[in-house]
Amino acid sequence: MNEKSKKYHKQTEDLITEAGRLLCNYARGDFSKTITIIENNALTPLYEGLALVRNSMMDLANEKKETKGQILKARKDSHECQINLKEIIENINDWIWRVDLDGNYTFSSHHVKKLLGHTPEEIIGKTPFDFMPEHEAARIEPIFNEIV
């Protein structure tokens, strides 16, 4: 291999090594590293392609930062909504409950004790029919099943 070929291969190897470093830095979240331009016309297409990859990765990094900020804000907003909902449920004088598709209670506010004489723990996992007289449950269950 002549000197010119050796120099070309060395420059190509260095560029590829630098690209590998950039990819590793990207994977670690370090986007401040830059690629040094190699002054060799034969490597210009390779460098330009690598520069496009670098720019794309930097764009992705910026999008990632923006998305991360949006996710953090959404989590904060969601947490605040959960706190507000919890305060409403605890302070409202009505019984609030949730049932699954089978009609089993999956949530019950503490006001169930005042209205039905049962704690939320006694309600969870049961259906409304468990608290009705048998004849009433038999009459209402088909209607309920049509709705659900």
Sequence and secondary structure as in RCSB ss.txt:
>XXXX:A:sequence
MNEKSKKYHKQTEDLITEAGRLLCNYARGDFSKTITIIENNALTPLYEGLALVRNSMMDLANEKKETKGQILKAR
KDSHECQINLKEIIENINDWIWRVDLDGNYTFSSHHVKKLLGHTPEEIIGKTPFDFMPEHEAARIEPIFNEIV
>XXXX:A:secstr
  HHHHHHHHHHHHHHHHHHHHHHHHHHT           GGGHHHHHHHHHHHHHHHHHHHHHHHHHHHHHHHH
HHHHHHHHHHHHHHHH SS  EEE TTS EEEE TTHHHHHS  HHHHTT  GGGGS HHHHHHHHHHHHHH 
